[in-house]
Amino acid sequence: MGRTFKIFSLLLLLWLIGCSKESTQQSKEEDKKDNGGENDPIIKFIQDNKKSENVAFSMHWNDQNVVDINSNKALPLASTAKIIVAIEYANQAVESIIDPREEIALEELNKYYLPYTDGGAHEAWLDQFENSTQSVSLEEIAKGMIGYSSNANTDYLIEKLGLDAINNRVNELNLTHHEPLYPFTSTLWIGHHLLNEGVEEEDLVESLRNMSDEAYRNTSRRIFDEWQKTPLTDQEKMDGLEVLTMDIQRVWSDRLPKASTNDYTQIMKKLNGKDYYSEQVHSYLDPVMEQMMNNPVYQTVAEHVGFKGGSTAFVLTMSMYATDNKGNQMEMAFFSNDLNSEEFELLSEQISNFQVKLLTEETFRDEVQEQLNK
């Protein structure tokens, strides 16, 4: 397989994009005719796959459990896990451990940027700034992590906040099924690291699968720490991408940190109520988590909306909270795994419409409850 084709395949099939930016694009769903909940493709997908345990969906409305499917099944989070990083960012801002106004050189972020591995998320975030921009605030980096799902921004924040502090936040939230987080980009480099350690290329997939969770996480952290001292050159980054075959990508996707939709509806409830964390924490957290309120669709129907999604070539996840203009509160989480390309395309095209209708249409919520609780 030639280098050009490999890179093209990576561009198409390897990403950890969050769905938040795409979910602000409503043009497709505005053009779709509402056929009612009975024919909704997301409902049908959940019905068809819930017995496989590769899909989980939880939804609460005004503290009532509306739907609860495989809610305690831990599935790969992809970029939805970045919510935890955002929460730690806001708490450290209140404690004056970090200063959200601190200017960070864009060159610092480049240490964590791997081309073709985030669906263009980091470049899209950078495009909003003038070409002459040399630095941005820490707050802008956090917004780019959630709003654009930049992995480079996420890993910079992991280094800035401290991975142990971030994982302690998971413990503080008392999440039953949530696995520890580890850096996003350095994990992609584990296969390259093993080859340098002497593992044969034909044994690489098996070696990655057979690593214990502790060894896998520790290797990711060790690579991450090495990059602090000696960042990869642009050529080293491009050379390393050659290792990322689809089989390697699948192992990487399968081994992403996992959690349950029950875990994430609990988090959404805490953020939606604005009473678990202090007002000061929310003064830093809400501008990061609630960027969907920049969307006119949500401005007309909601007091606030927070959202983060994520995906790989095999995974699509999202978690959302909202309070509508009448004071009704909704929390939901949807996780899916082991997707084929057709399923991924369907979910990515339909998930925005699904979440908007759940928030705004009582008849649709009733239909979802009826269809999915059969």
Summary of the structure (lengths in Angstrom):
residues: 374
radius of gyration: 20.0
end to end distance: 48.0
largest distance: 61.6
contacts: 1240
relative contact order: 0.20
helix: 57%
strand: 13%
